[in-house]
Every structure is written in C-alpha cells, then in structure tokens.
C-alpha cells in the first residue's frame, strides 16, 4: 500500500471532495485498510490561471515544487494534484521528484477514449483552455473537443470564481446555458475540467432545474472521480466494484 500525497487547496473545497472520494472508493472493512494520505494544502498559492494568461507575474511553480518535495520527503509513494490547471506545470514538477505523479488530464483523456466517447465539450478555467493542458491530451487520445465561445467562457469563469469559490449559490441558468450550447454542438459528454465544477455534480440533489440535474447526472465527466479512482488503484488498495467505470 502506497501513501497518497496530495498537493491540494487549489481550491480548498475541491480537495475536501477529492479526499471524500478516495475514502468512498476504497473497498475497506476497517480503518486500517484505507490508504495513508499526506496533504499539503496551498490555498495561498498564486492563481494558476492568472499566471498562464499573463495577468499576474506570480509564478505558482516554486510553491508547487516545494510541496511536492516536502510530500516526497514525508514518505508519499505517489503524488496527485486535484487541480487541472496546475498540470500546466507537471513536467517541471516531475523533473525534481523521484516518485510517480498522476497526470490527471492524461487519465481523463484515456478513460474518455476507452469509454468510446468521440466528442466532448470542455468546461474549465480560461487558463486550462488557453494552455491546452486538457485539450491536447484529448486530441492525442483521438477525442474531438469543443470549447465554449467567448461569451460562454465568461459564464464558466463566473461560475467558478464568483460563485463556487466564493461559496455563494450557483446560478443554474448560467450552467444550463453553457452546457446546452456544447451539447447542441455535438458533444457526447461534458468534461467538468476545473476541479471546482465536480462540486456541482456532488450536490446534484439540491438542483431544482430538472434539465440541469439530468445533464449533471448523465452527461458530465467528474474529473475528481477519475483522479480518485486512479489514486486508489495506484496506491494498490482495493477499489469498490461500482467505481470501476466512473465515466458512465
């Protein structure tokens, strides 16, 4: 059993949900059968999207690298980062550590392709969209991608930064507008490609709009579910059978 290292806090609630998923997915009959987890929470890390878009000169890489090296020193057997945008720095981080680090965008792309999905829509930060950190992996896996137009992308950023991150109620009509625009363009699945967005799917029971609820349940890929599944398998602990296929 390997210790899972988490570079978290990017954002904080997404990290909490990721920990919940790891625990839920592990097929354990007692506490001692769960994987050991080391968490470095970095809510004060410079904003990844702002740096990638050139709106900030604060480079998040040094903070991420310090956390990776610290977790390795403490005994982590593998590293995970519950933040898609932070994978823009994956190669630079990998150069300095001697333990495997799960590449979340690559896992998402391969799992989507393995599920037979040919075309997806991406809901993510503008940093993720512009850097291509997710789109390039999907392209390499043979999956066609659609991204929101400028107006729709602005709505996605509002949902992430002005609603989820601030802990205020999500305006579901905004999510529905973006989601339906991508589905109407032929997307078979919608990738919740910012780790804040799976929180919408987690809380689907609270959604009053039946169309939004259906989209979240049936049409969306939860990247945190993908990461948790791969982390449990990589940590060499039993995975519950119902989580063998998280892309449904």
VEXMINU-930555 format. One record per residue: residue in three letters; x, y, z of N, C-alpha, C, O in turn; residue number from 0. Coordinates in steps of 0.05 Angstrom, whole numbers. Example, Ala and Ser with C-alpha at 12.3 -4.5 7.8 and 13.67 -1.06 7.14 Angstrom:
<sites>
SITE rest   n.px   n.py   n.pz  ca.px  ca.py  ca.pz   c.px   c.py   c.pz   o.px   o.py   o.pz  nr
SITE  ala    264   -114    156    246    -90    156    264    -66    156    285    -66    169   0
SITE  ser    257    -45    142    273    -21    143    258      1    157    268     23    161   1
</sites>
This chain:
<sites>
SITE rest   n.px   n.py   n.pz  ca.px  ca.py  ca.pz   c.px   c.py   c.pz   o.px   o.py   o.pz  nr
SITE  unk     17    -24      0      0      0      0     18     25      0     34     28     18   0
SITE  unk     13     42    -20     29     67    -22     14     90     -8    -10     91     -8   1
SITE  unk     30    108      3     18    133     14     12    152     -8     29    158    -25   2
SITE  unk    -12    163     -8    -21    182    -29    -13    210    -19    -22    219      2   3
SITE  unk      2    224    -35      9    252    -29     -9    270    -46    -13    266    -70   4
SITE  unk    -20    290    -33    -39    309    -47    -28    337    -44    -25    348    -23   5
SITE  unk    -24    350    -67    -19    379    -68    -46    392    -72    -56    393    -94   6
SITE  unk    -57    401    -50    -85    410    -50    -89    439    -44    -70    455    -43   7
SITE  unk   -114    446    -39   -121    474    -32   -124    491    -56   -124    516    -54   8
SITE  unk   -127    479    -80   -126    494   -105   -152    492   -121   -149    488   -145   9
SITE  unk   -177    493   -112   -185    505    -87   -191    485    -65   -191    461    -69  10
SITE  unk   -195    496    -42   -198    480    -17   -221    461    -17   -218    438     -9  11
SITE  unk   -245    469    -26   -268    451    -25   -266    428    -44   -275    406    -39  12
SITE  unk   -253    433    -67   -248    411    -86   -230    390    -74   -234    366    -78  13
SITE  unk   -211    399    -58   -193    380    -44   -208    364    -23   -204    339    -21  14
SITE  unk   -227    376     -9   -243    362     11   -260    340     -3   -261    318      6  15
SITE  unk   -271    347    -26   -288    328    -41   -270    305    -51   -279    282    -51  16
SITE  unk   -246    311    -61   -228    291    -70   -221    271    -49   -220    247    -53  17
SITE  unk   -215    281    -25   -210    263     -2   -234    245      4   -231    222     10  18
SITE  unk   -258    257      2   -282    241      7   -284    219    -14   -291    196     -7  19
SITE  unk   -278    225    -39   -280    205    -60   -260    183    -56   -266    159    -60  20
SITE  unk   -235    189    -48   -215    168    -43   -226    149    -21   -224    125    -24  21
SITE  unk   -237    161      0   -247    145     22   -271    128     13   -273    104     20  22
SITE  unk   -289    140     -2   -313    126    -11   -306    103    -30   -319     83    -30  23
SITE  unk   -286    107    -47   -279     88    -68   -263     64    -57   -263     43    -69  24
SITE  unk   -250     68    -35   -234     46    -24   -251     24    -12   -269     30      4  25
SITE  unk   -246      0    -20   -262    -23    -10   -249    -33     16   -234    -52     17  26
SITE  unk   -256    -19     38   -244    -24     64   -266    -33     84   -288    -22     84  27
SITE  unk   -258    -52    101   -277    -61    122   -270    -49    149   -285    -52    168  28
SITE  unk   -246    -36    151   -238    -24    176   -219     -1    169   -209      1    147  29
SITE  unk   -214     16    189   -197     40    185   -170     33    172   -161     46    154  30
SITE  unk   -158     12    182   -131      5    174   -128     -4    145   -106     -7    135  31
SITE  unk   -151     -9    132   -150    -17    104   -152      7     84   -150      3     60  32
SITE  unk   -155     31     95   -154     55     78   -125     63     73   -108     58     90  33
SITE  unk   -120     76     51    -93     85     45    -85    109     63   -102    125     71  34
SITE  unk    -60    110     70    -50    133     84    -48    157     64    -41    154     41  35
SITE  unk    -56    180     74    -56    204     57    -41    227     71    -44    232     94  36
SITE  unk    -24    240     55     -9    263     64    -19    287     47    -18    286     22  37
SITE  unk    -29    307     60    -40    330     46    -25    356     52    -20    363     76  38
SITE  unk    -17    370     31     -5    397     34    -26    415     21    -29    416     -4  39
SITE  unk    -39    431     37    -60    449     27    -48    476     22    -37    489     40  40
SITE  unk    -51    486     -3    -38    511    -11    -58    532    -21    -56    540    -45  41
SITE  unk    -77    540     -5    -97    560    -15    -84    587    -21    -95    603    -36  42
SITE  unk    -60    592    -10    -47    617    -15    -28    616    -39    -14    635    -45  43
SITE  unk    -28    593    -54    -11    592    -78    -21    612    -99    -45    617   -101  44
SITE  unk     -3    624   -114    -11    643   -135    -31    630   -154    -29    606   -160  45
SITE  unk    -49    646   -164    -70    635   -182    -58    625   -208    -43    640   -221  46
SITE  unk    -64    600   -214    -52    588   -238    -62    601   -264    -47    606   -282  47
SITE  unk    -88    606   -265   -100    617   -289    -89    645   -295    -82    652   -317  48
SITE  unk    -88    661   -274    -78    689   -277    -50    689   -288    -43    705   -305  49
SITE  unk    -33    671   -278     -5    669   -287     -4    660   -316     11    672   -332  50
SITE  unk    -19    639   -323    -18    629   -350    -28    649   -370    -17    651   -393  51
SITE  unk    -48    665   -363    -59    685   -381    -43    711   -382    -50    729   -396  52
SITE  unk    -22    712   -366     -5    736   -365    -17    759   -350     -9    782   -353  53
SITE  unk    -37    753   -333    -49    774   -316    -36    777   -289    -43    794   -273  54
SITE  unk    -16    759   -284     -1    760   -259     27    751   -264     32    733   -281  55
SITE  unk     46    762   -250     74    753   -253     82    734   -230    105    726   -229  56
SITE  unk     63    727   -213     69    709   -191     68    680   -201     46    669   -207  57
SITE  unk     91    668   -203     93    641   -213     86    621   -191     99    621   -170  58
SITE  unk     66    603   -196     59    584   -175     79    560   -173     78    545   -154  59
SITE  unk     96    557   -193    114    533   -194    131    530   -169    132    508   -158  60
SITE  unk    144    551   -159    161    546   -135    145    535   -111    155    518    -96  61
SITE  unk    121    545   -107    104    536    -85     96    506    -89     97    490    -71  62
SITE  unk     88    500   -114     81    472   -120    104    453   -118    102    431   -108  63
SITE  unk    128    462   -126    152    446   -125    160    440    -95    167    418    -88  64
SITE  unk    158    461    -79    165    458    -51    146    437    -38    155    421    -21  65
SITE  unk    120    439    -45    101    420    -34    107    391    -43    105    373    -27  66
SITE  unk    113    388    -68    119    362    -79    143    349    -66    142    326    -58  67
SITE  unk    164    365    -63    188    355    -50    183    348    -20    194    329    -10  68
SITE  unk    167    365     -7    161    360     21    145    335     25    150    320     44  69
SITE  unk    125    330      8    109    305     10    126    281      4    123    260     17  70
SITE  unk    144    283    -15    162    261    -21    179    254      3    183    231     10  71
SITE  unk    190    275     16    207    271     39    192    259     63    203    244     78  72
SITE  unk    166    265     65    150    254     87    141    225     82    130    212    100  73
SITE  unk    146    215     58    140    187     53    118    181     33    109    158     30  74
SITE  unk    109    201     18     89    196     -3    100    177    -24    123    180    -33  75
SITE  unk     84    158    -32     92    139    -53     83    147    -80     92    136   -100  76
SITE  unk     65    166    -82     55    177   -107     43    205   -101     36    210    -78  77
SITE  unk     42    222   -121     31    249   -118      7    252   -135      6    242   -157  78
SITE  unk    -12    268   -125    -35    276   -141    -41    305   -137    -35    316   -115  79
SITE  unk    -52    318   -157    -59    346   -155    -88    350   -164    -93    348   -188  80
SITE  unk   -107    354   -146   -135    358   -153   -139    386   -164   -155    402   -153  81
SITE  unk   -126    392   -186   -129    418   -200   -119    414   -228    -95    408   -232  82
SITE  unk   -136    416   -248   -129    411   -276   -109    432   -285    -88    426   -297  83
SITE  unk   -114    458   -279    -97    479   -289    -68    476   -279    -50    483   -294  84
SITE  unk    -65    466   -255    -38    463   -244    -21    443   -259      4    443   -257  85
SITE  unk    -34    426   -275    -19    407   -291     -4    420   -314     12    407   -328  86
SITE  unk     -8    446   -318      9    461   -337     38    460   -328     56    464   -344  87
SITE  unk     42    455   -302     69    455   -290     79    426   -285     99    422   -271  88
SITE  unk     65    406   -296     70    378   -290     99    370   -296    112    358   -280  89
SITE  unk    108    377   -320    135    369   -328    157    381   -310    176    367   -302  90
SITE  unk    154    406   -304    174    419   -286    174    407   -259    195    404   -246  91
SITE  unk    150    399   -249    149    386   -222    161    358   -223    175    350   -205  92
SITE  unk    155    343   -245    165    315   -247    195    314   -248    207    294   -239  93
SITE  unk    208    334   -258    237    334   -260    251    333   -233    274    325   -232  94
SITE  unk    237    342   -212    250    345   -186    243    324   -166    253    324   -144  95
SITE  unk    225    305   -173    216    285   -154    223    257   -164    227    253   -188  96
SITE  unk    224    238   -146    231    211   -153    208    191   -149    213    167   -148  97
SITE  unk    184    201   -146    160    184   -143    141    191   -165    141    213   -176  98
SITE  unk    123    172   -173    104    178   -194     84    199   -187     77    201   -163  99
SITE  unk     76    214   -206     55    234   -202     34    230   -224     40    230   -248 100
SITE  unk      9    226   -215    -13    221   -234    -18    246   -251    -21    268   -241 101
SITE  unk    -19    242   -277    -25    264   -296    -55    263   -301    -65    248   -318 102
SITE  unk    -70    280   -286    -99    279   -287   -110    283   -315   -127    267   -324 103
SITE  unk   -102    304   -330   -113    308   -357   -109    283   -375   -127    276   -391 104
SITE  unk    -86    270   -373    -80    247   -389    -98    224   -382   -108    209   -399 105
SITE  unk   -103    220   -356   -121    199   -346   -149    204   -356   -163    185   -365 106
SITE  unk   -158    229   -354   -185    236   -364   -188    229   -394   -207    217   -402 107
SITE  unk   -168    238   -409   -169    234   -438   -170    204   -445   -185    195   -462 108
SITE  unk   -153    188   -432   -152    160   -438   -177    145   -430   -187    128   -444 109
SITE  unk   -188    153   -407   -212    140   -397   -236    147   -414   -253    130   -420 110
SITE  unk   -237    172   -424   -259    180   -442   -257    165   -468   -277    155   -478 111
SITE  unk   -233    162   -479   -229    148   -504   -236    118   -500   -249    106   -517 112
SITE  unk   -228    106   -477   -233     78   -472   -263     73   -469   -273     51   -475 113
SITE  unk   -278     94   -461   -307     91   -458   -322     94   -485   -346     92   -486 114
SITE  unk   -306     99   -506   -318    101   -533   -329    128   -540   -343    131   -560 115
SITE  unk   -323    148   -524   -333    175   -529   -315    188   -551   -291    187   -549 116
SITE  unk   -328    200   -571   -313    211   -594   -311    241   -593   -293    253   -605 117
SITE  unk   -330    254   -579   -330    284   -579   -340    294   -552   -360    285   -542 118
SITE  unk   -324    313   -541   -331    323   -515   -330    354   -515   -317    366   -531 119
SITE  unk   -345    365   -496   -344    394   -491   -328    398   -465   -330    382   -447 120
SITE  unk   -312    419   -464   -295    424   -441   -305    448   -426   -307    470   -437 121
SITE  unk   -311    444   -401   -317    467   -383   -294    469   -364   -289    451   -348 122
SITE  unk   -279    491   -365   -255    493   -349   -247    523   -347   -260    540   -359 123
SITE  unk   -226    528   -331   -216    555   -330   -205    564   -356   -198    548   -373 124
SITE  unk   -203    590   -360   -191    601   -385   -161    593   -386   -151    590   -408 125
SITE  unk   -148    589   -363   -121    580   -363   -118    552   -375   -100    547   -390 126
SITE  unk   -136    535   -367   -136    507   -377   -142    507   -407   -129    493   -423 127
SITE  unk   -161    524   -415   -169    525   -444   -145    536   -460   -138    524   -480 128
SITE  unk   -133    558   -451   -112    570   -467    -87    553   -468    -74    552   -488 129
SITE  unk    -80    541   -445    -55    525   -444    -58    499   -460    -38    488   -468 130
SITE  unk    -82    490   -463    -87    465   -477    -79    440   -461    -77    418   -472 131
SITE  unk    -75    444   -435    -66    422   -418    -85    398   -418    -76    375   -415 132
SITE  unk   -111    403   -422   -130    382   -424   -137    375   -453   -138    352   -461 133
SITE  unk   -141    396   -469   -148    392   -497   -127    377   -513   -135    360   -529 134
SITE  unk   -101    381   -508    -80    367   -522    -81    337   -516    -76    321   -533 135
SITE  unk    -87    331   -491    -87    302   -483   -112    289   -496   -110    266   -506 136
SITE  unk   -134    303   -497   -158    291   -511   -153    288   -540   -160    267   -552 137
SITE  unk   -140    307   -553   -133    305   -581   -115    281   -586   -119    266   -605 138
SITE  unk    -95    278   -569    -76    255   -572    -90    228   -568    -81    209   -580 139
SITE  unk   -112    228   -553   -127    203   -548   -148    199   -570   -162    179   -569 140
SITE  unk   -149    217   -589   -168    214   -611   -196    223   -605   -215    215   -618 141
SITE  unk   -198    241   -585   -225    251   -578   -227    280   -587   -210    297   -580 142
SITE  unk   -247    286   -603   -252    314   -612   -262    331   -590   -278    322   -573 143
SITE  unk   -253    356   -589   -261    374   -567   -275    399   -577   -270    409   -599 144
SITE  unk   -294    408   -561   -308    433   -566   -304    450   -541   -307    441   -518 145
SITE  unk   -298    476   -544   -296    494   -521   -316    516   -524   -325    523   -547 146
SITE  unk   -325    528   -502   -344    550   -504   -334    574   -519   -310    578   -520 147
SITE  unk   -352    589   -532   -343    613   -545   -337    634   -523   -340    628   -499 148
SITE  unk   -329    658   -531   -320    678   -512   -341    684   -491   -335    686   -467 149
SITE  unk   -366    688   -500   -387    695   -481   -393    672   -462   -397    676   -438 150
SITE  unk   -394    648   -472   -400    625   -456   -377    619   -436   -381    612   -413 151
SITE  unk   -352    624   -445   -329    620   -427   -329    640   -404   -321    634   -382 152
SITE  unk   -339    664   -409   -342    683   -388   -361    674   -367   -357    678   -343 153
SITE  unk   -382    660   -375   -402    649   -356   -388    627   -340   -393    625   -316 154
SITE  unk   -372    610   -353   -358    589   -338   -340    601   -317   -340    591   -294 155
SITE  unk   -326    622   -324   -308    634   -304   -323    647   -281   -314    646   -258 156
SITE  unk   -347    658   -287   -363    669   -266   -373    647   -247   -373    651   -223 157
SITE  unk   -381    625   -258   -390    602   -241   -367    593   -223   -372    588   -199 158
SITE  unk   -343    591   -234   -320    581   -218   -311    601   -197   -309    595   -174 159
SITE  unk   -306    626   -206   -293    646   -189   -312    663   -172   -306    670   -150 160
SITE  unk   -335    669   -184   -354    687   -170   -375    672   -154   -389    684   -137 161
SITE  unk   -378    646   -159   -399    631   -145   -387    608   -129   -388    609   -104 162
SITE  unk   -375    588   -142   -365    565   -126   -343    573   -107   -344    566    -83 163
SITE  unk   -323    587   -117   -300    594   -100   -309    613    -77   -297    612    -55 164
SITE  unk   -329    629    -82   -338    647    -61   -359    635    -43   -368    647    -23 165
SITE  unk   -367    610    -49   -387    597    -32   -415    608    -34   -430    607    -14 166
SITE  unk   -421    620    -56   -448    632    -60   -464    613    -78   -453    598    -93 167
SITE  unk   -491    614    -77   -508    596    -93   -501    599   -123   -498    621   -134 168
SITE  unk   -500    576   -136   -495    576   -165   -520    584   -180   -542    575   -173 169
SITE  unk   -516    600   -200   -538    608   -218   -541    587   -239   -527    587   -259 170
SITE  unk   -560    568   -235   -561    544   -252   -568    551   -281   -561    536   -299 171
SITE  unk   -582    573   -285   -588    580   -313   -563    586   -329   -562    582   -353 172
SITE  unk   -542    596   -315   -517    601   -329   -504    574   -337   -494    571   -359 173
SITE  unk   -503    555   -318   -492    529   -324   -507    516   -347   -495    504   -365 174
SITE  unk   -534    517   -345   -551    504   -366   -545    516   -393   -544    502   -413 175
SITE  unk   -542    543   -394   -537    556   -420   -511    546   -433   -510    541   -457 176
SITE  unk   -490    545   -417   -464    535   -427   -465    506   -435   -457    498   -457 177
SITE  unk   -476    490   -417   -478    461   -422   -494    455   -447   -485    439   -464 178
SITE  unk   -517    467   -450   -534    461   -473   -520    471   -499   -524    459   -520 179
SITE  unk   -505    493   -498   -492    502   -522   -471    482   -532   -468    479   -556 180
SITE  unk   -457    469   -514   -438    449   -521   -451    423   -531   -442    411   -550 181
SITE  unk   -472    415   -517   -486    391   -525   -499    394   -552   -500    375   -568 182
SITE  unk   -509    418   -558   -522    424   -584   -501    424   -607   -508    420   -630 183
SITE  unk   -476    428   -599   -454    427   -619   -444    398   -624   -425    394   -638 184
SITE  unk   -457    379   -611   -450    351   -615   -433    337   -594   -425    314   -598 185
SITE  unk   -428    351   -572   -413    338   -550   -429    315   -539   -452    317   -532 186
SITE  unk   -416    291   -537   -428    268   -525   -426    269   -494   -443    259   -480 187
SITE  unk   -405    281   -484   -400    284   -456   -389    312   -451   -377    324   -469 188
SITE  unk   -393    322   -427   -382    348   -418   -361    342   -397   -367    330   -376 189
SITE  unk   -336    351   -401   -315    347   -382   -316    369   -361   -313    393   -369 190
SITE  unk   -322    363   -336   -320    383   -315   -291    388   -309   -280    377   -290 191
SITE  unk   -278    403   -326   -249    405   -328   -236    425   -310   -212    432   -313 192
SITE  unk   -251    435   -291   -239    450   -268   -249    435   -244   -272    429   -242 193
SITE  unk   -231    429   -225   -239    412   -202   -259    425   -183   -267    413   -164 194
SITE  unk   -265    451   -188   -287    463   -173   -314    453   -184   -334    451   -169 195
SITE  unk   -316    448   -210   -341    442   -223   -353    415   -214   -378    413   -213 196
SITE  unk   -337    394   -207   -350    370   -197   -366    374   -171   -383    357   -165 197
SITE  unk   -362    396   -157   -378    402   -134   -407    406   -142   -425    401   -126 198
SITE  unk   -412    414   -167   -440    417   -176   -453    389   -179   -476    386   -172 199
SITE  unk   -437    370   -188   -448    343   -191   -451    330   -164   -470    315   -159 200
SITE  unk   -433    336   -146   -435    325   -118   -461    334   -106   -474    318    -91 201
SITE  unk   -469    358   -111   -493    370    -98   -518    369   -116   -536    386   -113 202
SITE  unk   -518    350   -135   -540    350   -154   -567    346   -141   -587    355   -153 203
SITE  unk   -569    334   -118   -594    331   -105   -607    357    -97   -631    359    -93 204
SITE  unk   -591    378    -96   -601    405    -89   -610    421   -113   -621    443   -110 205
SITE  unk   -606    410   -137   -612    425   -161   -642    423   -167   -654    401   -168 206
SITE  unk   -654    446   -170   -683    447   -174   -691    446   -204   -714    439   -211 207
SITE  unk   -672    453   -222   -677    452   -250   -673    423   -260   -651    413   -259 208
SITE  unk   -695    409   -269   -692    381   -277   -674    377   -300   -661    356   -302 209
SITE  unk   -672    396   -318   -654    393   -342   -625    394   -332   -609    378   -341 210
SITE  unk   -619    413   -315   -591    415   -304   -584    389   -289   -562    379   -292 211
SITE  unk   -603    379   -273   -598    355   -257   -592    331   -276   -574    315   -271 212
SITE  unk   -607    329   -298   -603    307   -317   -576    310   -330   -561    290   -333 213
SITE  unk   -568    334   -338   -542    339   -351   -520    331   -332   -501    318   -340 214
SITE  unk   -522    339   -307   -501    333   -288   -498    303   -283   -476    293   -280 215
SITE  unk   -521    290   -281   -520    261   -276   -512    244   -300   -497    225   -297 216
SITE  unk   -521    252   -324   -518    234   -347   -496    243   -366   -485    226   -380 217
SITE  unk   -491    269   -368   -474    279   -390   -447    288   -381   -430    295   -398 218
SITE  unk   -442    289   -355   -417    301   -345   -397    281   -336   -404    260   -324 219
SITE  unk   -371    287   -341   -349    271   -331   -337    286   -307   -327    309   -311 220
SITE  unk   -337    274   -284   -326    285   -260   -296    279   -258   -289    256   -253 221
SITE  unk   -279    299   -263   -250    294   -263   -239    286   -236   -219    272   -234 222
SITE  unk   -253    294   -214   -244    285   -188   -250    256   -183   -234    242   -169 223
SITE  unk   -272    246   -194   -277    217   -193   -255    202   -208   -245    181   -198 224
SITE  unk   -247    212   -231   -226    199   -246   -200    199   -230   -186    178   -229 225
SITE  unk   -193    221   -218   -168    223   -203   -169    205   -179   -149    190   -174 226
SITE  unk   -191    204   -164   -193    187   -141   -191    158   -148   -177    143   -134 227
SITE  unk   -203    150   -170   -202    122   -179   -173    114   -185   -164     93   -176 228
SITE  unk   -159    131   -200   -132    125   -207   -113    125   -183    -95    109   -181 229
SITE  unk   -119    143   -164   -102    145   -140   -105    119   -123    -85    109   -113 230
SITE  unk   -130    110   -120   -135     86   -105   -121     62   -118   -108     46   -104 231
SITE  unk   -123     59   -144   -110     37   -158    -80     39   -156    -66     19   -152 232
SITE  unk    -69     64   -160    -40     67   -159    -30     62   -131     -7     54   -128 233
SITE  unk    -46     68   -111    -37     63    -83    -39     34    -75    -31     26    -53 234
SITE  unk    -49     17    -94    -50    -12    -90    -68    -20    -67    -61    -38    -51 235
SITE  unk    -91     -6    -65   -112    -14    -46   -136    -23    -62   -140    -14    -85 236
SITE  unk   -154    -39    -50   -177    -49    -65   -196    -26    -72   -202     -8    -56 237
SITE  unk   -207    -27    -97   -226     -8   -107   -254    -21   -107   -257    -43   -117 238
SITE  unk   -274     -6    -96   -301    -17    -97   -310    -21   -126   -304     -5   -144 239
SITE  unk   -324    -43   -130   -331    -51   -157   -348    -30   -172   -344    -26   -196 240
SITE  unk   -365    -16   -157   -382      4   -170   -367     28   -181   -378     45   -196 241
SITE  unk   -341     30   -174   -325     53   -184   -305     44   -205   -286     58   -211 242
SITE  unk   -309     20   -216   -291     10   -237   -294     28   -262   -274     32   -277 243
SITE  unk   -318     37   -267   -323     54   -291   -336     80   -282   -361     81   -278 244
SITE  unk   -320    100   -278   -331    126   -268   -342    143   -291   -357    162   -286 245
SITE  unk   -336    136   -316   -347    150   -339   -371    134   -349   -368    113   -361 246
SITE  unk   -395    144   -343   -419    128   -348   -435    141   -371   -456    130   -378 247
</sites>
